[in-house]
Amino acid sequence: MDLNRFTLNGLIMVAGGLLVLLVQGISSAMEKPEWTSMLLGDFGYDMWIAISDKMPMQAIQNGFDYLVFELPLWMLLMSAGALCIIIGMFIKK
């Protein structure tokens, strides 16, 4: 089976999203609130704030803040993976 880069990266992102969802499910069953909702902003918070402050328009900044600070990490990985898989379907070698 010959996969192109987009399809392979998409499959890895979907698998990562499923892994994060599994970890969040286990931690919520163990009642560990610090791991029940992982966000992209949890990793390098100061860097994401600095990037967000440099955005030129408020509409772009609001969308970026939603993706980084409100959207769960598993949902972000699954949607980015699905997008890469769809793009990879249309690329021919």
N, CA, C and O of each residue as an XYZ file, in Angstrom:
372
protein
N       0.856     -1.175      0.000
C       0.000      0.000      0.000
C       0.894      1.227      0.000
O       1.758      1.383      0.863
N       0.681      2.079     -0.958
C       1.511      3.270     -1.122
C       0.713      4.498     -0.696
O      -0.233      4.887     -1.380
N       1.085      5.112      0.427
C       0.394      6.289      0.939
C       1.202      7.541      0.636
O       2.432      7.526      0.692
N       0.504      8.627      0.315
C       1.219      9.882      0.173
C       1.324     10.551      1.549
O       0.774     10.048      2.528
N       2.015     11.659      1.617
C       2.299     12.316      2.901
C       1.033     12.792      3.606
O       0.909     12.636      4.821
N       0.096     13.369      2.862
C      -1.121     13.880      3.494
C      -1.928     12.761      4.132
O      -2.416     12.910      5.252
N      -2.073     11.649      3.437
C      -2.847     10.541      3.975
C      -2.170      9.944      5.203
O      -2.836      9.645      6.195
N      -0.867      9.770      5.144
C      -0.138      9.223      6.285
C      -0.220     10.149      7.500
O      -0.471      9.695      8.616
N      -0.009     11.442      7.277
C      -0.121     12.396      8.387
C      -1.541     12.446      8.928
O      -1.738     12.585     10.135
N      -2.525     12.336      8.054
C      -3.918     12.325      8.494
C      -4.226     11.117      9.369
O      -4.907     11.240     10.387
N      -3.725      9.952      8.972
C      -3.941      8.751      9.776
C      -3.243      8.852     11.136
O      -3.781      8.400     12.147
N      -2.054      9.441     11.156
C      -1.340      9.623     12.425
C      -2.095     10.602     13.328
O      -2.183     10.383     14.536
N      -2.640     11.679     12.754
C      -3.401     12.640     13.560
C      -4.673     12.020     14.114
O      -5.030     12.263     15.267
N      -5.357     11.227     13.311
C      -6.578     10.565     13.794
C      -6.233      9.585     14.912
O      -6.946      9.512     15.913
N      -5.149      8.835     14.751
C      -4.729      7.910     15.807
C      -4.338      8.671     17.072
O      -4.644      8.228     18.179
N      -3.668      9.808     16.919
C      -3.327     10.644     18.078
C      -4.562     11.192     18.755
O      -4.620     11.250     19.983
N      -5.552     11.594     17.977
C      -6.809     12.076     18.549
C      -7.533     10.992     19.331
O      -8.092     11.252     20.396
N      -7.519      9.774     18.797
C      -8.141      8.659     19.517
C      -7.382      8.336     20.802
O      -7.994      7.980     21.810
N      -6.059      8.458     20.774
C      -5.258      8.231     21.967
C      -5.545      9.287     23.038
O      -5.681      8.958     24.216
N      -5.634     10.543     22.631
C      -5.959     11.611     23.586
C      -7.353     11.402     24.158
O      -7.569     11.607     25.353
N      -8.298     10.998     23.320
C      -9.656     10.729     23.798
C      -9.669      9.572     24.792
O     -10.403      9.613     25.779
N      -8.868      8.549     24.542
C      -8.763      7.415     25.460
C      -8.181      7.849     26.801
O      -8.685      7.460     27.855
N      -7.112      8.661     26.763
C      -6.496      9.149     28.001
C      -7.481     10.020     28.780
O      -7.555      9.924     30.005
N      -8.233     10.861     28.086
C      -9.219     11.699     28.766
C     -10.341     10.858     29.370
O     -10.825     11.168     30.459
N     -10.758      9.803     28.683
C     -11.791      8.925     29.223
C     -11.324      8.185     30.465
O     -12.068      8.067     31.439
N     -10.102      7.690     30.434
C      -9.560      6.997     31.601
C      -9.400      7.952     32.772
O      -9.729      7.606     33.907
N      -8.893      9.164     32.504
C      -8.679     10.123     33.596
C      -9.993     10.634     34.174
O     -10.065     10.933     35.366
N     -11.025     10.737     33.357
C     -12.318     11.144     33.925
C     -12.925     10.014     34.751
O     -13.632     10.274     35.725
N     -12.655      8.751     34.370
C     -13.125      7.631     35.176
C     -12.377      7.561     36.506
O     -12.932      7.120     37.513
N     -11.113      7.997     36.506
C     -10.320      8.013     37.733
C     -10.531      9.299     38.536
O      -9.947      9.476     39.605
N     -11.367     10.187     38.010
C     -11.694     11.469     38.646
C     -10.454     12.338     38.837
O     -10.232     12.892     39.914
N      -9.652     12.450     37.787
C      -8.493     13.345     37.756
C      -8.857     14.538     36.881
O      -8.745     14.452     35.658
N      -9.288     15.645     37.472
C      -9.814     16.756     36.670
C      -8.770     17.478     35.822
O      -9.135     18.151     34.858
N      -7.496     17.360     36.147
C      -6.489     18.100     35.380
C      -6.255     17.517     33.993
O      -5.712     18.207     33.130
N      -6.650     16.258     33.750
C      -6.460     15.647     32.445
C      -7.765     15.380     31.703
O      -7.743     14.792     30.622
N      -8.893     15.797     32.254
C     -10.159     15.479     31.597
C     -10.451     16.361     30.402
O     -11.273     15.997     29.561
N      -9.809     17.502     30.302
C     -10.006     18.346     29.119
C      -8.661     18.931     28.703
O      -8.241     19.965     29.224
N      -7.989     18.273     27.769
C      -6.710     18.768     27.271
C      -6.965     19.704     26.094
O      -7.727     19.380     25.183
N      -6.321     20.861     26.124
C      -6.431     21.850     25.072
C      -5.051     22.093     24.477
O      -4.036     21.776     25.098
N      -5.015     22.648     23.288
C      -3.736     22.966     22.676
C      -3.022     24.054     23.470
O      -1.792     24.081     23.514
N      -3.776     24.943     24.091
C      -3.196     26.019     24.885
C      -2.530     25.536     26.158
O      -1.782     26.288     26.783
N      -2.781     24.300     26.555
C      -2.118     23.756     27.746
C      -0.637     23.509     27.507
O       0.145     23.450     28.456
N      -0.256     23.367     26.267
C       1.132     23.112     25.918
C       1.762     24.406     25.414
O       1.511     24.810     24.278
N       2.557     25.047     26.221
C       3.205     26.302     25.829
C       2.260     27.481     25.865
O       2.125     28.198     24.874
N       1.604     27.691     26.995
C       0.577     28.724     27.131
C       1.110     30.111     26.772
O       0.438     30.861     26.064
N       2.293     30.461     27.244
C       2.849     31.796     26.995
C       3.106     32.038     25.511
O       2.916     33.150     25.018
N       3.538     31.000     24.801
C       3.783     31.132     23.366
C       2.475     31.401     22.620
O       2.432     32.250     21.730
N       1.403     30.677     22.983
C       0.120     30.867     22.306
C      -0.465     32.242     22.598
O      -1.092     32.843     21.725
N      -0.271     32.746     23.811
C      -0.743     34.096     24.144
C       0.012     35.131     23.318
O      -0.590     36.078     22.812
N       1.331     34.958     23.176
C       2.132     35.895     22.385
C       1.706     35.887     20.918
O       1.623     36.944     20.292
N       1.438     34.715     20.372
C       0.974     34.621     18.983
C      -0.393     35.265     18.842
O      -0.646     35.977     17.870
N      -1.268     35.024     19.792
C      -2.620     35.573     19.738
C      -2.613     37.097     19.822
O      -3.427     37.756     19.174
N      -1.717     37.654     20.603
C      -1.649     39.117     20.733
C      -1.129     39.785     19.470
O      -1.391     40.969     19.257
N      -0.406     39.066     18.634
C       0.156     39.640     17.411
C      -0.767     39.494     16.198
O      -0.408     39.924     15.102
N      -1.939     38.900     16.374
C      -2.882     38.750     15.263
C      -3.378     40.123     14.819
O      -3.663     40.974     15.661
N      -3.488     40.354     13.493
C      -3.812     41.696     13.007
C      -5.272     42.120     13.201
O      -5.539     43.291     13.471
N      -6.215     41.190     13.069
C      -7.630     41.565     13.149
C      -8.289     40.807     14.292
O      -7.887     39.691     14.622
N      -9.292     41.414     14.886
C      -9.984     40.810     16.025
C     -10.709     39.529     15.624
O     -10.777     38.590     16.417
N     -11.253     39.471     14.406
C     -11.973     38.272     13.963
C     -11.019     37.084     13.846
O     -11.366     35.969     14.235
N      -9.832     37.315     13.319
C      -8.843     36.238     13.214
C      -8.382     35.820     14.604
O      -8.199     34.633     14.874
N      -8.197     36.794     15.477
C      -7.750     36.506     16.839
C      -8.796     35.697     17.604
O      -8.444     34.786     18.353
N     -10.074     36.020     17.424
C     -11.135     35.261     18.108
C     -11.181     33.816     17.627
O     -11.341     32.903     18.436
N     -11.044     33.596     16.331
C     -11.020     32.235     15.797
C      -9.819     31.451     16.287
O      -9.938     30.276     16.635
N      -8.661     32.097     16.316
C      -7.448     31.456     16.804
C      -7.581     31.107     18.280
O      -7.204     30.013     18.698
N      -8.119     32.041     19.074
C      -8.299     31.785     20.504
C      -9.252     30.625     20.749
O      -9.055     29.848     21.684
N     -10.293     30.498     19.910
C     -11.210     29.373     20.058
C     -10.508     28.051     19.773
O     -10.676     27.083     20.514
N      -9.713     28.010     18.692
C      -9.007     26.776     18.341
C      -7.994     26.365     19.397
O      -7.832     25.175     19.669
N      -7.310     27.336     19.995
C      -6.229     27.020     20.923
C      -6.722     26.839     22.350
O      -6.260     25.934     23.046
N      -7.648     27.677     22.802
C      -7.990     27.701     24.219
C      -9.350     27.092     24.574
O      -9.642     26.919     25.757
N     -10.189     26.763     23.588
C     -11.514     26.232     23.908
C     -11.816     24.881     23.265
O     -12.535     24.073     23.853
N     -11.288     24.618     22.082
C     -11.570     23.369     21.373
C     -10.735     22.238     21.971
O      -9.517     22.377     22.085
N     -11.359     21.123     22.356
C     -10.586     20.007     22.919
C      -9.552     19.491     21.916
O      -9.772     19.513     20.705
N      -8.429     19.031     22.446
C      -7.315     18.597     21.613
C      -7.692     17.414     20.726
O      -7.269     17.353     19.572
N      -8.478     16.477     21.246
C      -8.846     15.315     20.441
C      -9.698     15.734     19.244
O      -9.575     15.161     18.162
N     -10.556     16.727     19.436
C     -11.405     17.188     18.347
C     -10.576     17.918     17.282
O     -10.829     17.783     16.085
N      -9.596     18.683     17.730
C      -8.708     19.383     16.801
C      -7.883     18.386     15.987
O      -7.738     18.549     14.775
N      -7.344     17.360     16.640
C      -6.546     16.352     15.935
C      -7.397     15.541     14.957
O      -6.963     15.253     13.842
N      -8.593     15.178     15.373
C      -9.459     14.380     14.497
C      -9.876     15.178     13.258
O      -9.884     14.642     12.150
N     -10.221     16.453     13.439
C     -10.647     17.250     12.290
C      -9.474     17.554     11.364
O      -9.636     17.516     10.144
N      -8.292     17.856     11.914
C      -7.119     18.093     11.065
C      -6.720     16.809     10.340
O      -6.317     16.861      9.178
N      -6.825     15.667     11.000
C      -6.525     14.389     10.363
C      -7.491     14.066      9.243
O      -7.083     13.597      8.181
N      -8.775     14.315      9.474
C      -9.772     14.068      8.430
C      -9.537     14.980      7.225
O      -9.689     14.552      6.081
N      -9.169     16.224      7.482
C      -8.873     17.157      6.397
C      -7.657     16.688      5.595
O      -7.667     16.755      4.366
N      -6.620     16.218      6.271
C      -5.436     15.712      5.569
C      -5.762     14.456      4.766
O      -5.247     14.285      3.661
N      -6.594     13.588      5.294
C      -6.978     12.378      4.553
C      -7.766     12.742      3.304
O      -7.561     12.146      2.247
N      -8.668     13.717      3.416
C      -9.454     14.145      2.254
C      -8.553     14.779      1.200
O      -8.711     14.509      0.010
N      -7.605     15.623      1.626
C      -6.668     16.224      0.672
C      -5.813     15.138      0.027
O      -5.555     15.180     -1.176
N      -5.373     14.165      0.826
C      -4.544     13.085      0.308
C      -5.265     12.213     -0.707
O      -4.619     11.602     -1.558
N      -6.592     12.142     -0.634
C      -7.344     11.344     -1.602
C      -7.274     11.946     -2.998
O      -7.376     11.222     -3.988
N      -7.102     13.259     -3.090
C      -7.121     13.915     -4.398
C      -5.728     14.123     -4.984
O      -5.607     14.565     -6.127
N      -4.678     13.816     -4.229
C      -3.315     13.973     -4.741
C      -2.862     12.653     -5.356
O      -2.933     11.594     -4.733
N      -2.404     12.751     -6.578
C      -1.904     11.554     -7.275
C      -0.397     11.675     -7.423
O       0.139     12.772     -7.585
N       0.266     10.552     -7.367
C       1.739     10.569     -7.479
C       2.158     10.626     -8.915
O       3.353     10.646     -9.209
